[in-house]
Amino acid sequence: MEEWKEYKLGEVLTIKYGKDHKQLADGNIPIYGSGGIIRYGERPISEGPSILIPRKGSLNNIIYSDKPFWTVDTMFWTIINIEVANPLFIYYSVCKKDFASLNVGSAVPSLTVPIIEDVDILLPSKFTQDKIVSILKSLDDKIEINRRINDNLEQQAQALFKSWFVDFEPFKDGELEETELGLIPKAWGVVSLSAIADYINGLAMQKYRPIEGEKGLPVLKIKELGQGNTDDSSELCSPSLIGEKYIIGDGDIIFSWSGTLMVKVWCGGKCGLNQHLFVVEPKDYPHWFAYQWTKHHLDNFIHIAKDKAVTMGHIKRGELDKAKVVVPDGTSMAAIDTMMKPLHRQIISNKIESRRLASLRDTLLPRLMSGELKVNEIENAI
C-alpha cells in the first residue's frame, strides 16, 4: 500500500501578498479579492497556476487559477512546488480545510502567513496525485460545461422572450391594437403579473424547527438562493409542521422580494421556503412564462426596493398588481411554447445533473484526499 506523507502547507507552496490594483487600467485580467472577482485589469500579478487564499474577509473562499490573474491585499496568492505537488491536488486538499476556524482577526476575519504555512497536508506520490486530480477534475469539468450550456440556453430563452413579448418581431406585419402598454398584436391581452401566477410567501422558519426524532429539511433563504444550493450551515425546519405548501423542489420558481432581489429556478433539492421569498406558481400558464415575466420586471422591482426608506429594501404585493404582462392568444402561446419549453426543461435538467455531480465530487473528495479510497476502486465507475 502506498505511503502518504505528511507535510506542512508551507513546504509545498510559497505565500505571496496581493497588491493595490487602483492604478491598473481596465483590461481582461481578473482581479481577485476575498469575495471573488472585483474587476478586470490590464496586467497579471502571476501567470498561474496558483491557489488564492483570503487574508481578510471570507476565509473559506479558496480560489484556483491556472490563468493570468491579479490579487488585491485582502488575498494571498501562492507559488506551488510542482516537483512535489500537483497544483490542483493542493487546491482540492485546501478546499476541505476550514480556514475560518483559524481566524485571528477581531472585527474582520483574518489569516496570517505563519498560520497558513502550519496547516497539515497529506500527499501521496505525484503519480497518484495526478490520478486523483483527473477523477475530481472530470466532475468539475462536466459541471462547468453544464454551466456554459445553461448560460447559452438562458440567452436564447431571453432573446426569444424579448422578440415575442417586447418587440413583437414575429407580428410586425400583422394587425396591432393600442393598449395601456402601447401597440400589441390583435387578440392579445394585458393583465397584471399577479394574474398569471400565485406568489406564495414563505414562513418564519425559526418557529418550525425539527421535532424530536425527525429528519430536518434545509431552509431556503436568500443566501441559499444566491449560491444555488443548501449547505451544512443551512438551518433546518420540520417538514411535518410546515406542510407541503411550503416545501420547495427542483424546478420551482423562487422570487426573493426583500433584501437582495432575484428570480431563479431552484434546482437545489427539497427544502423549506423561508419568509422574504415567494414561490411562483403559474395559473394556467406555462412555467417559463411566469418565470420570464417575473424576471422581466425584476430591474424595476429592484429600483422600487432601493427607494424604500428602510434598512432592507423590499417590494409590496401591490407592485405585482401594477406590473403588466402581455398575454398572447392560444395559437400564438402554443407556438412559442414549443420553442421555450425545451430550453427551460434542459436548463433545469443540467442544473440537477450538476448538483448530482457536485454531490458525488464532495463525497469522494475527503476519502480520496485522505487515502481512504483508492483510485483504482472508482476509476472505471466515473
C-alpha positions as CSV (number, residue, x, y, z in Angstrom):
1,M,0.0,0.0,0.0
2,E,1.3,3.4,-1.0
3,E,2.6,5.6,1.8
4,W,1.1,9.1,2.1
5,K,3.5,11.6,3.6
6,E,2.5,14.5,5.9
7,Y,3.7,18.0,5.0
8,K,3.1,21.5,6.2
9,L,1.5,23.7,3.6
10,G,4.5,26.0,3.8
11,E,6.6,23.1,2.5
12,V,4.8,22.8,-0.8
13,L,3.9,26.4,-1.6
14,T,5.2,29.9,-1.1
15,I,2.7,32.5,0.0
16,K,2.7,35.9,-1.6
17,Y,0.8,39.1,-0.7
18,G,-1.6,40.7,-3.1
19,K,-1.1,44.4,-4.2
20,D,-3.1,47.5,-4.7
21,H,-5.0,47.4,-8.0
22,K,-6.3,51.0,-8.2
23,Q,-3.6,52.1,-10.6
24,L,-4.4,49.3,-13.1
25,A,-6.1,50.3,-16.3
26,D,-9.1,48.3,-17.4
27,G,-8.4,45.0,-19.2
28,N,-9.3,41.4,-19.3
29,I,-7.2,40.0,-16.4
30,P,-9.4,39.1,-13.4
31,I,-8.6,40.9,-10.2
32,Y,-9.5,38.8,-7.1
33,G,-10.4,39.8,-3.6
34,S,-11.6,37.6,-0.8
35,G,-15.1,37.7,-2.2
36,G,-14.2,36.8,-5.8
37,I,-13.5,38.8,-8.9
38,I,-13.9,42.5,-8.1
39,R,-12.9,43.9,-11.6
40,Y,-10.6,43.3,-14.5
41,G,-7.2,44.8,-15.1
42,E,-4.6,45.1,-17.8
43,R,-1.7,43.0,-16.4
44,P,-1.3,40.0,-14.1
45,I,0.5,39.6,-10.8
46,S,1.0,35.9,-11.7
47,E,0.5,33.7,-14.7
48,G,-0.6,30.8,-12.5
49,P,-1.2,28.0,-11.6
50,S,-1.9,29.4,-8.1
51,I,-4.1,28.9,-5.1
52,L,-5.6,32.1,-3.8
53,I,-6.3,32.1,0.0
54,P,-8.1,35.0,1.7
55,R,-6.1,37.2,4.1
56,K,-9.2,39.0,5.3
57,G,-12.9,38.5,4.8
58,S,-14.5,35.3,3.7
59,L,-11.7,32.9,4.8
60,N,-13.0,29.8,3.2
61,N,-13.4,31.3,-0.2
62,I,-10.4,29.5,-1.7
63,I,-9.8,30.1,-5.5
64,Y,-7.7,28.2,-8.0
65,S,-6.4,29.9,-11.1
66,D,-4.3,28.4,-13.9
67,K,-4.6,31.6,-16.0
68,P,-3.1,35.1,-15.5
69,F,-4.6,37.0,-12.6
70,W,-4.1,39.8,-10.1
71,T,-4.9,39.8,-6.4
72,V,-5.6,42.7,-4.0
73,D,-4.2,42.9,-0.5
74,T,-7.1,41.0,1.1
75,M,-6.0,37.9,-0.8
76,F,-2.8,35.8,-0.7
77,W,-1.6,34.1,-3.8
78,T,0.9,31.2,-4.0
79,I,3.7,29.7,-5.9
80,I,3.4,25.9,-5.8
81,N,6.3,23.5,-5.9
82,I,5.2,21.4,-8.9
83,E,8.0,18.9,-8.4
84,V,6.3,17.7,-5.2
85,A,2.7,18.6,-5.7
86,N,0.1,18.7,-8.4
87,P,-1.4,22.3,-8.0
88,L,-5.0,21.0,-8.3
89,F,-4.3,18.3,-5.8
90,I,-3.2,21.0,-3.3
91,Y,-6.3,23.1,-4.2
92,Y,-8.7,20.2,-3.5
93,S,-6.8,19.4,-0.3
94,V,-7.0,23.1,0.8
95,C,-10.7,23.3,-0.1
96,K,-11.6,20.7,2.6
97,K,-9.8,22.7,5.3
98,D,-11.8,25.0,7.5
99,F,-9.8,28.2,7.3
100,A,-12.5,30.2,9.1
101,S,-11.7,28.2,12.2
102,L,-8.1,29.6,12.1
103,N,-9.3,33.2,12.2
104,V,-7.1,35.5,14.2
105,G,-9.0,38.7,13.5
106,S,-11.5,40.5,15.7
107,A,-13.7,42.9,13.8
108,V,-12.6,41.4,10.4
109,P,-11.8,37.7,10.0
110,S,-8.1,37.4,9.2
111,L,-5.3,34.9,8.4
112,T,-1.6,35.2,8.6
113,V,1.2,33.6,6.6
114,P,2.6,31.5,9.6
115,I,-0.9,30.2,10.3
116,I,-1.4,29.1,6.7
117,E,2.1,27.6,6.4
118,D,1.5,25.5,9.5
119,V,-1.6,23.7,8.1
120,D,-1.1,20.0,7.7
121,I,-1.5,18.3,4.4
122,L,-1.2,14.6,3.3
123,L,0.5,13.9,-0.1
124,P,0.8,10.6,-2.0
125,S,3.2,10.2,-4.9
126,K,2.9,12.7,-7.7
127,F,1.6,9.9,-9.9
128,T,-1.3,9.2,-7.5
129,Q,-2.0,12.9,-7.1
130,D,-2.3,13.2,-10.9
131,K,-4.8,10.2,-11.0
132,I,-6.9,11.6,-8.2
133,V,-7.0,15.1,-9.8
134,S,-8.1,13.5,-13.1
135,I,-11.1,12.0,-11.4
136,L,-12.2,15.1,-9.5
137,K,-11.5,17.4,-12.4
138,S,-13.6,15.3,-14.8
139,L,-16.5,16.0,-12.5
140,D,-15.7,19.7,-12.2
141,D,-15.3,20.0,-16.0
142,K,-18.7,18.5,-16.6
143,I,-20.2,20.9,-14.1
144,E,-18.5,23.8,-15.9
145,I,-19.7,22.5,-19.3
146,N,-23.3,22.4,-18.0
147,R,-22.9,26.0,-16.6
148,R,-21.8,27.2,-20.0
149,I,-24.5,25.4,-21.8
150,N,-27.1,26.9,-19.5
151,D,-25.7,30.4,-20.0
152,N,-26.2,29.9,-23.7
153,L,-29.7,28.4,-23.2
154,E,-30.7,31.3,-20.9
155,Q,-29.5,33.8,-23.5
156,Q,-31.6,32.0,-26.2
157,A,-34.7,32.0,-24.0
158,Q,-34.3,35.7,-23.1
159,A,-33.8,36.6,-26.7
160,L,-36.9,34.6,-27.8
161,F,-39.0,36.2,-25.0
162,K,-37.9,39.7,-25.9
163,S,-38.6,39.1,-29.6
164,W,-42.1,37.8,-29.0
165,F,-43.3,39.8,-26.0
166,V,-41.4,43.1,-26.0
167,D,-40.5,43.8,-29.6
168,F,-43.3,41.7,-31.2
169,E,-41.0,40.9,-34.1
170,P,-42.9,37.9,-35.5
171,F,-46.0,40.1,-35.7
172,K,-44.5,43.3,-37.3
173,D,-46.6,42.8,-40.5
174,G,-49.7,41.7,-38.6
175,E,-52.6,43.7,-37.2
176,L,-51.8,45.6,-34.0
177,E,-54.1,47.3,-31.5
178,E,-53.5,50.1,-28.9
179,T,-53.3,49.1,-25.2
180,E,-52.0,50.7,-21.9
181,L,-48.6,49.2,-22.9
182,G,-48.8,50.6,-26.5
183,L,-49.3,48.6,-29.6
184,I,-49.6,44.8,-29.2
185,P,-50.8,42.0,-31.6
186,K,-54.5,42.0,-32.1
187,A,-56.4,39.4,-29.9
188,W,-53.6,39.6,-27.3
189,G,-54.3,40.9,-23.8
190,V,-52.7,42.8,-21.0
191,V,-53.0,41.6,-17.4
192,S,-51.1,42.0,-14.1
193,L,-48.2,39.8,-13.0
194,S,-50.4,38.6,-10.1
195,A,-53.0,37.4,-12.7
196,I,-50.7,34.8,-14.3
197,A,-49.2,33.3,-11.1
198,D,-49.7,32.9,-7.3
199,Y,-46.9,34.5,-5.3
200,I,-46.7,32.5,-2.1
201,N,-44.6,33.9,0.7
202,G,-42.5,31.6,2.9
203,L,-42.7,31.1,6.7
204,A,-40.6,32.4,9.5
205,M,-38.8,29.0,9.7
206,Q,-37.3,29.7,13.1
207,K,-40.7,28.8,14.5
208,Y,-40.7,25.4,12.8
209,R,-37.6,23.6,14.0
210,P,-37.5,19.8,13.5
211,I,-39.3,17.9,16.2
212,E,-37.6,15.1,18.2
213,G,-36.6,12.2,16.0
214,E,-37.5,14.0,12.8
215,K,-35.0,14.5,9.9
216,G,-34.9,18.2,9.3
217,L,-35.4,19.8,5.9
218,P,-32.9,22.5,4.8
219,V,-34.3,26.0,4.9
220,L,-34.2,28.0,1.6
221,K,-33.1,31.6,2.5
222,I,-31.7,34.4,0.3
223,K,-28.2,33.0,0.9
224,E,-29.1,29.6,-0.4
225,L,-31.0,31.0,-3.4
226,G,-28.0,33.2,-4.3
227,Q,-25.5,30.3,-4.2
228,G,-27.9,27.8,-5.8
229,N,-27.7,25.2,-3.1
230,T,-28.1,24.5,0.6
231,D,-25.1,23.5,2.7
232,D,-24.0,22.4,6.1
233,S,-24.6,25.9,7.5
234,S,-28.2,26.0,6.3
235,E,-30.8,26.0,9.0
236,L,-33.3,23.1,9.3
237,C,-37.1,23.1,9.6
238,S,-39.7,20.5,10.3
239,P,-41.4,19.1,7.1
240,S,-44.3,17.8,9.1
241,L,-45.0,21.2,10.8
242,I,-44.7,23.4,7.7
243,G,-46.7,21.2,5.3
244,E,-46.4,20.5,1.6
245,K,-47.4,24.1,0.6
246,Y,-44.0,25.4,1.8
247,I,-41.8,22.6,0.6
248,I,-39.8,23.6,-2.4
249,G,-38.5,21.2,-5.0
250,D,-36.4,21.2,-8.2
251,G,-37.8,23.4,-10.9
252,D,-39.7,25.7,-8.6
253,I,-39.5,29.5,-9.4
254,I,-38.3,31.5,-6.4
255,F,-38.5,35.2,-6.2
256,S,-36.6,37.0,-3.4
257,W,-38.7,40.1,-2.8
258,S,-36.7,41.6,0.1
259,G,-33.1,42.4,0.7
260,T,-31.3,41.0,-2.4
261,L,-33.9,40.8,-5.0
262,M,-33.6,38.0,-7.6
263,V,-35.6,35.5,-9.6
264,K,-34.2,32.0,-10.0
265,V,-35.4,28.5,-10.9
266,W,-34.4,26.4,-7.9
267,C,-32.6,23.1,-8.5
268,G,-31.0,22.6,-5.1
269,G,-33.3,19.8,-3.9
270,K,-36.1,19.8,-1.4
271,C,-36.2,22.5,1.2
272,G,-38.5,24.7,3.3
273,L,-39.3,28.1,2.0
274,N,-38.3,30.9,4.3
275,Q,-40.1,34.3,4.6
276,H,-39.0,37.1,2.3
277,L,-39.1,34.6,-0.6
278,F,-42.0,33.9,-2.9
279,V,-42.6,30.6,-4.7
280,V,-44.1,31.5,-8.0
281,E,-46.9,29.1,-9.1
282,P,-48.3,29.7,-12.6
283,K,-52.1,29.9,-13.0
284,D,-52.9,28.0,-16.2
285,Y,-49.8,29.4,-17.9
286,P,-46.5,27.7,-18.8
287,H,-43.8,27.6,-16.2
288,W,-41.4,29.5,-18.4
289,F,-44.0,32.2,-19.0
290,A,-44.3,33.1,-15.3
291,Y,-40.5,32.9,-14.8
292,Q,-39.7,35.1,-17.8
293,W,-42.3,37.8,-16.9
294,T,-41.3,37.9,-13.3
295,K,-37.6,38.3,-14.4
296,H,-38.6,40.9,-16.9
297,H,-39.9,43.1,-14.1
298,L,-37.0,42.5,-11.8
299,D,-35.0,45.6,-12.6
300,N,-38.0,47.8,-11.9
301,F,-38.7,45.9,-8.6
302,I,-35.0,46.5,-7.6
303,H,-35.4,50.2,-8.3
304,I,-38.6,50.3,-6.2
305,A,-36.9,48.5,-3.3
306,K,-33.9,50.9,-3.3
307,D,-36.3,53.8,-2.9
308,K,-37.7,52.3,0.3
309,A,-36.7,54.3,3.4
310,V,-35.9,51.2,5.4
311,T,-32.8,49.2,6.2
312,M,-33.8,46.2,4.0
313,G,-35.3,47.3,0.7
314,H,-38.3,45.3,-0.5
315,I,-41.4,45.4,-2.7
316,K,-45.0,45.1,-1.7
317,R,-47.6,42.8,-3.2
318,G,-49.3,45.8,-4.8
319,E,-46.3,46.0,-7.1
320,L,-47.2,42.6,-8.5
321,D,-50.6,44.1,-9.5
322,K,-49.1,47.1,-11.1
323,A,-46.6,45.1,-13.2
324,K,-48.1,44.4,-16.5
325,V,-47.9,41.2,-18.7
326,V,-48.7,40.8,-22.4
327,V,-50.7,37.5,-22.8
328,P,-50.9,36.0,-26.3
329,D,-53.8,34.3,-27.9
330,G,-54.0,30.5,-27.7
331,T,-52.5,29.8,-31.1
332,S,-49.5,32.1,-30.5
333,M,-48.9,30.7,-27.0
334,A,-48.8,27.2,-28.4
335,A,-46.3,28.2,-31.0
336,I,-43.9,30.0,-28.6
337,D,-44.3,27.2,-26.0
338,T,-42.9,24.7,-28.4
339,M,-39.7,26.7,-28.5
340,M,-39.4,27.9,-24.9
341,K,-40.4,24.8,-23.0
342,P,-37.5,22.6,-24.3
343,L,-35.0,25.3,-23.4
344,H,-36.4,25.7,-19.9
345,R,-36.5,21.9,-19.3
346,Q,-32.9,21.5,-20.5
347,I,-31.7,24.2,-18.1
348,I,-33.4,22.5,-15.2
349,S,-32.1,19.1,-16.2
350,N,-28.5,20.4,-16.5
351,K,-28.7,22.1,-13.1
352,I,-30.0,18.9,-11.5
353,E,-27.2,16.9,-13.1
354,S,-24.6,19.4,-11.9
355,R,-25.9,19.1,-8.4
356,R,-25.6,15.3,-8.5
357,L,-22.0,15.6,-9.9
358,A,-21.1,18.1,-7.2
359,S,-22.5,15.8,-4.5
360,L,-20.5,12.9,-5.9
361,R,-17.4,15.0,-6.0
362,D,-17.9,16.3,-2.4
363,T,-18.4,12.7,-1.3
364,L,-15.3,11.4,-3.0
365,L,-13.1,14.4,-2.1
366,P,-12.3,13.7,1.6
367,R,-12.0,10.0,1.0
368,L,-9.6,10.4,-1.9
369,M,-7.6,13.1,-0.3
370,S,-7.1,11.1,2.8
371,G,-6.1,7.9,1.0
372,E,-9.1,6.0,2.5
373,L,-10.5,5.4,-1.1
374,K,-8.1,4.1,-3.7
375,V,-8.1,5.5,-7.2
376,N,-8.4,2.1,-8.8
377,E,-11.6,1.4,-6.9
378,I,-13.5,4.1,-8.6
379,E,-11.6,5.0,-11.8
380,N,-13.8,2.9,-14.1
381,A,-17.0,4.0,-12.3
382,I,-16.7,7.7,-13.1
